[in-house]
Amino acid sequence: MTLKQATEGTEYIIKAIETDDEELNAFLFTLGCYEGEPITVISRRKGGLTVSIKDGRYNIDPQLADAIII
C-alpha cells in the first residue's frame, strides 16, 4: 500500500521508498523519511498530503506519496 492510500490519523511504518531519483531519496532521508520510520497522514489537501515524520510536519505531493510504500 502506498502513502496515498493511507488513512488519516493512523501511524504507519515506511517499508520502502520506490524512486530512481537519488536526489529525491537524499531529500527524503534528510526529512527522516526512510525505511523503518513511522509516518502519519495528518490531513489530505487538494494538492497532496500533510504528513508527520519524527517531530516535523510536511506537505507532500501525490506523486511523492505514491513512492512511499507503507
DSSP file (Angstrom, degrees, kcal/mol; ACC not computed):
  #  RESIDUE AA STRUCTURE BP1 BP2  ACC     N-H-->O    O-->H-N    N-H-->O    O-->H-N    TCO  KAPPA ALPHA  PHI   PSI    X-CA   Y-CA   Z-CA
    1    1 A M              0   0    0      0, 0.0    69,-2.9     0, 0.0     2,-0.2   0.000 360.0 360.0 360.0 142.5    0.0    0.0    0.0
    2    2 A T  B >   -A   69   0A   0     67,-0.2     3,-1.4    68,-0.2     4,-0.3  -0.556 360.0-110.0 -95.9 165.3    1.3    3.5   -0.7
    3    3 A L  G >  S+     0   0    0     65,-2.2     3,-1.5    62,-1.2    63,-0.2   0.807 115.4  68.1 -62.4 -29.1    1.1    6.5    1.5
    4    4 A K  G 3  S+     0   0    0     61,-0.9    -1,-0.3     1,-0.3    62,-0.1   0.783 101.8  46.9 -60.8 -27.1   -1.5    8.0   -0.9
    5    5 A Q  G <  S+     0   0    0     -3,-1.4    -1,-0.3    60,-0.2    -2,-0.2   0.404  89.2 120.9 -94.8   0.6   -3.9    5.3    0.2
    6    6 A A    <   -     0   0    0     -3,-1.5     2,-0.4    -4,-0.3    -3,-0.0  -0.232  65.6-114.6 -69.4 154.3   -3.3    5.7    4.0
    7    7 A T    >   -     0   0    0      1,-0.1     3,-1.5     4,-0.0    34,-0.5  -0.713  35.9-105.1 -88.0 137.1   -6.0    6.6    6.5
    8    8 A E  T 3  S+     0   0    0     -2,-0.4    34,-0.2     1,-0.2     3,-0.1  -0.332 101.8  17.5 -60.9 139.3   -5.7    9.9    8.2
    9    9 A G  T 3  S+     0   0    0     32,-3.1     2,-0.4     1,-0.2    -1,-0.2   0.380  95.1 117.0  83.4  -4.3   -4.5    9.8   11.8
   10   10 A T    <   -     0   0    0     -3,-1.5    31,-0.7    31,-0.2     2,-0.4  -0.832  61.5-132.3 -99.7 133.7   -3.1    6.2   11.6
   11   11 A E  E     -C   40   0B   0     -2,-0.4     2,-0.3    29,-0.2    29,-0.2  -0.702  28.2-176.7 -85.2 132.9    0.6    5.7   12.2
   12   12 A Y  E     -C   39   0B   0     27,-2.9    27,-2.9    -2,-0.4     2,-0.5  -0.855  24.5-124.7-123.3 159.2    2.3    3.5    9.6
   13   13 A I  E     -C   38   0B   0     57,-0.4     2,-0.4    -2,-0.3    22,-0.1  -0.916  30.3-118.6-104.2 131.3    5.9    2.2    9.3
   14   14 A I        +     0   0    0     23,-2.7    22,-3.3    -2,-0.5    56,-0.2  -0.551  30.7 179.9 -71.2 124.4    7.7    3.0    6.0
   15   15 A K        -     0   0    0     54,-2.9     2,-0.3    -2,-0.4    55,-0.2   0.781  62.1 -16.1 -94.0 -33.7    8.6   -0.2    4.2
   16   16 A A  E     -B   69   0A   0     53,-1.6    53,-2.9    18,-0.1     2,-0.5  -0.987  47.5-132.4-165.7 158.3   10.2    1.2    1.1
   17   17 A I  E     -B   68   0A   0     -2,-0.3     2,-1.0    51,-0.2    51,-0.2  -0.983  23.9-159.7-117.3 115.1   10.8    4.3   -1.0
   18   18 A E        +     0   0    0     49,-3.3     2,-0.3    -2,-0.5    50,-0.0  -0.731  43.3 113.5-103.3  87.3   10.3    3.4   -4.7
   19   19 A T        -     0   0    0     -2,-1.0    -2,-0.1     1,-0.0     6,-0.0  -0.987  53.6-150.3-149.6 146.5   12.0    6.1   -6.7
   20   20 A D  S    S+     0   0    0     -2,-0.3     2,-0.8     4,-0.0     3,-0.1   0.446  71.1 104.2 -93.1  -1.9   15.0    6.0   -9.1
   21   21 A D     >  -     0   0    0      1,-0.2     4,-2.2     2,-0.1     5,-0.2  -0.723  51.9-168.6 -87.2 106.3   15.9    9.6   -8.3
   22   22 A E  H  > S+     0   0    0     -2,-0.8     4,-2.4     1,-0.2    -1,-0.2   0.843  87.7  56.0 -63.4 -34.5   18.9    9.7   -5.9
   23   23 A E  H  > S+     0   0    0      2,-0.2     4,-2.1     1,-0.2    -1,-0.2   0.904 108.4  47.4 -65.2 -40.9   18.4   13.4   -5.2
   24   24 A L  H  > S+     0   0    0      2,-0.2     4,-2.6     1,-0.2    -2,-0.2   0.904 110.6  52.2 -66.2 -41.8   14.8   12.7   -4.1
   25   25 A N  H  X S+     0   0    0     -4,-2.2     4,-2.1     1,-0.2    -2,-0.2   0.915 110.1  48.6 -59.7 -43.1   16.0    9.8   -1.9
   26   26 A A  H  X S+     0   0    0     -4,-2.4     4,-1.8     2,-0.2    -1,-0.2   0.895 111.0  50.7 -64.7 -40.3   18.6   12.1   -0.3
   27   27 A F  H  X S+     0   0    0     -4,-2.1     4,-1.2     2,-0.2    -2,-0.2   0.935 110.8  47.9 -63.1 -46.9   16.0   14.8    0.4
   28   28 A L  H  X>S+     0   0    0     -4,-2.6     5,-2.8     1,-0.2     4,-0.7   0.878 108.3  55.6 -62.2 -37.7   13.6   12.3    2.0
   29   29 A F  H ><5S+     0   0    0     -4,-2.1     3,-0.9     1,-0.2    -1,-0.2   0.884 103.4  54.4 -62.6 -38.3   16.3   11.0    4.1
   30   30 A T  H 3<5S+     0   0    0     -4,-1.8    -1,-0.2     1,-0.3    -2,-0.2   0.791 107.0  52.0 -67.0 -26.0   17.1   14.5    5.5
   31   31 A L  H 3<5S-     0   0    0     -4,-1.2    -1,-0.3    -3,-0.3    -2,-0.2   0.630 122.6-108.1 -80.1 -13.8   13.4   14.7    6.5
   32   32 A G  T <<5S+     0   0    0     -3,-0.9     2,-1.0    -4,-0.7    -3,-0.2   0.611  75.3 138.9  93.6  15.5   13.6   11.4    8.3
   33   33 A C      < +     0   0    0     -5,-2.8     2,-0.3    -6,-0.2    -1,-0.2  -0.786  29.0 114.2 -99.2  93.8   11.6    9.6    5.7
   34   34 A Y  S >  S-     0   0    0     -2,-1.0     3,-1.9    -3,-0.1   -20,-0.3  -0.946  71.8 -53.8-152.8 170.2   13.3    6.2    5.2
   35   35 A E  T 3  S+     0   0    0     -2,-0.3   -20,-0.2     1,-0.2   -19,-0.1  -0.141 119.4  20.1 -53.2 135.8   12.6    2.5    5.8
   36   36 A G  T 3  S+     0   0    0    -22,-3.3    -1,-0.2     1,-0.3   -21,-0.1   0.298  94.4 118.5  91.1  -9.0   11.6    1.6    9.3
   37   37 A E    <   -     0   0    0     -3,-1.9   -23,-2.7   -23,-0.2    -1,-0.3  -0.676  65.6-115.8 -92.3 144.2   10.5    5.1   10.4
   38   38 A P  E     -C   13   0B   0      0, 0.0    16,-0.6     0, 0.0     2,-0.3  -0.502  32.8-177.2 -75.7 147.0    6.9    5.8   11.4
   39   39 A I  E     -CD  12  53B   0    -27,-2.9   -27,-2.9    -2,-0.2     2,-0.4  -0.995   7.6-163.6-144.2 142.1    4.8    8.2    9.4
   40   40 A T  E     -CD  11  52B   0     12,-1.8    12,-2.9    -2,-0.3     2,-0.7  -0.992  19.8-132.8-130.5 133.5    1.3    9.6    9.9
   41   41 A V  E     - D   0  51B   0    -31,-0.7   -32,-3.1   -34,-0.5    10,-0.3  -0.771  23.1-177.9 -82.1 117.1   -1.0   11.3    7.4
   42   42 A I  E     -     0   0B   0      8,-2.9     2,-0.3    -2,-0.7     9,-0.2   0.905  61.9 -18.9 -82.2 -46.7   -2.4   14.3    9.3
   43   43 A S  E     - D   0  50B   0      7,-1.5     7,-2.8   -35,-0.1     2,-0.4  -0.989  56.2-122.1-157.5 162.2   -4.7   15.6    6.5
   44   44 A R  E     - D   0  49B   0     -2,-0.3     2,-0.3     5,-0.2     5,-0.2  -0.919  29.4-175.4-109.4 135.1   -5.5   15.4    2.8
   45   45 A R  E >   - D   0  48B   0      3,-3.3     3,-1.4    -2,-0.4    -2,-0.0  -0.804  41.5-102.2-123.7 166.5   -5.5   18.5    0.8
   46   46 A K  T 3  S+     0   0    0     -2,-0.3    -1,-0.1     1,-0.3     3,-0.1   0.876 122.7  40.2 -55.6 -39.5   -6.4   19.2   -2.9
   47   47 A G  T 3  S-     0   0    0      1,-0.1     2,-0.3    14,-0.1    -1,-0.3   0.312 128.7 -62.8 -96.6   8.6   -2.7   19.4   -3.8
   48   48 A G  E <   -D   45   0B   0     -3,-1.4    -3,-3.3    13,-0.2     2,-0.3  -1.000  67.6 -45.4 152.3-149.8   -1.4   16.5   -1.7
   49   49 A L  E     -DE  44  60B   0     11,-2.7    11,-2.9    -2,-0.3     2,-0.6  -0.911  27.8-139.7-125.8 149.0   -1.0   15.3    1.9
   50   50 A T  E     -DE  43  59B   0     -7,-2.8    -8,-2.9    -2,-0.3    -7,-1.5  -0.957  34.6-176.7-104.0 123.5    0.2   16.7    5.2
   51   51 A V  E     -DE  41  58B   0      7,-3.2     7,-2.6    -2,-0.6     2,-0.5  -0.847  25.0-135.4-123.0 156.8    2.3   14.1    7.0
   52   52 A S  E     +DE  40  57B   0    -12,-2.9   -12,-1.8    -2,-0.3     2,-0.4  -0.959  24.0 174.9-111.7 121.3    4.1   13.9   10.3
   53   53 A I  E >   -DE  39  56B   0      3,-2.2     3,-2.5    -2,-0.5     2,-0.2  -0.991  64.3 -44.6-127.8 121.9    7.6   12.4   10.3
   54   54 A K  T 3  S-     0   0    0    -16,-0.6   -22,-0.1    -2,-0.4   -23,-0.0  -0.406 124.8 -22.5  54.7-121.9    9.5   12.4   13.5
   55   55 A D  T 3  S+     0   0    0     -2,-0.2     2,-0.3    -3,-0.1    -1,-0.3   0.315 123.2  82.6-100.0   8.4    8.9   15.9   15.0
   56   56 A G  E <   -E   53   0B   0     -3,-2.5    -3,-2.2   -25,-0.2     2,-0.4  -0.755  62.1-143.9-116.6 159.6    8.0   17.7   11.8
   57   57 A R  E     -E   52   0B   0     -2,-0.3     2,-0.3    -5,-0.2    -5,-0.2  -0.975  24.5-179.4-118.8 135.7    5.0   18.2    9.6
   58   58 A Y  E     -E   51   0B   0     -7,-2.6    -7,-3.2    -2,-0.4     2,-0.5  -0.967  26.0-132.8-136.7 148.3    5.5   18.3    5.8
   59   59 A N  E     -E   50   0B   0     -2,-0.3     2,-0.4    -9,-0.2    -9,-0.2  -0.888  30.1-176.3 -97.8 128.5    3.3   18.8    2.8
   60   60 A I  E     -E   49   0B   0    -11,-2.9   -11,-2.7    -2,-0.5    -2,-0.0  -0.943  22.4-119.1-126.6 150.1    4.0   16.3    0.0
   61   61 A D     >  -     0   0    0     -2,-0.4     4,-2.1   -13,-0.2     3,-0.3  -0.381  31.9-105.1 -83.7 164.7    2.5   16.0   -3.4
   62   62 A P  H  > S+     0   0    0      0, 0.0     4,-1.7     0, 0.0   -58,-0.1   0.830 118.0  56.7 -60.0 -34.4    0.5   12.9   -4.7
   63   63 A Q  H  > S+     0   0    0      1,-0.2     4,-0.8     2,-0.2   -59,-0.1   0.910 109.4  45.2 -64.6 -41.1    3.4   11.6   -6.8
   64   64 A L  H >> S+     0   0    0     -3,-0.3     4,-0.7     1,-0.2     3,-0.7   0.884 109.1  56.0 -68.4 -38.2    5.7   11.5   -3.8
   65   65 A A  H >< S+     0   0    0     -4,-2.1   -62,-1.2     1,-0.2   -61,-0.9   0.839 104.2  54.9 -62.4 -32.5    3.0    9.9   -1.7
   66   66 A D  H 3< S+     0   0    0     -4,-1.7    -1,-0.2     1,-0.2    -2,-0.2   0.741 103.5  55.6 -70.9 -23.1    2.8    7.1   -4.4
   67   67 A A  H << S+     0   0    0     -4,-0.8   -49,-3.3    -3,-0.7     2,-0.7   0.643  90.4  83.8 -84.4 -14.7    6.6    6.5   -4.0
   68   68 A I  E <<  - B   0  17A   0     -4,-0.7   -65,-2.2    -3,-0.5     2,-0.5  -0.816  67.7-158.8 -95.4 114.3    6.3    5.9   -0.2
   69   69 A I  E      AB   2  16A   0    -53,-2.9   -54,-2.9    -2,-0.7   -53,-1.6  -0.796 360.0 360.0 -96.3 128.7    5.3    2.3    0.5
   70   70 A I              0   0    0    -69,-2.9   -57,-0.4    -2,-0.5   -68,-0.2   0.364 360.0 360.0-119.6 360.0    3.8    1.5    3.9
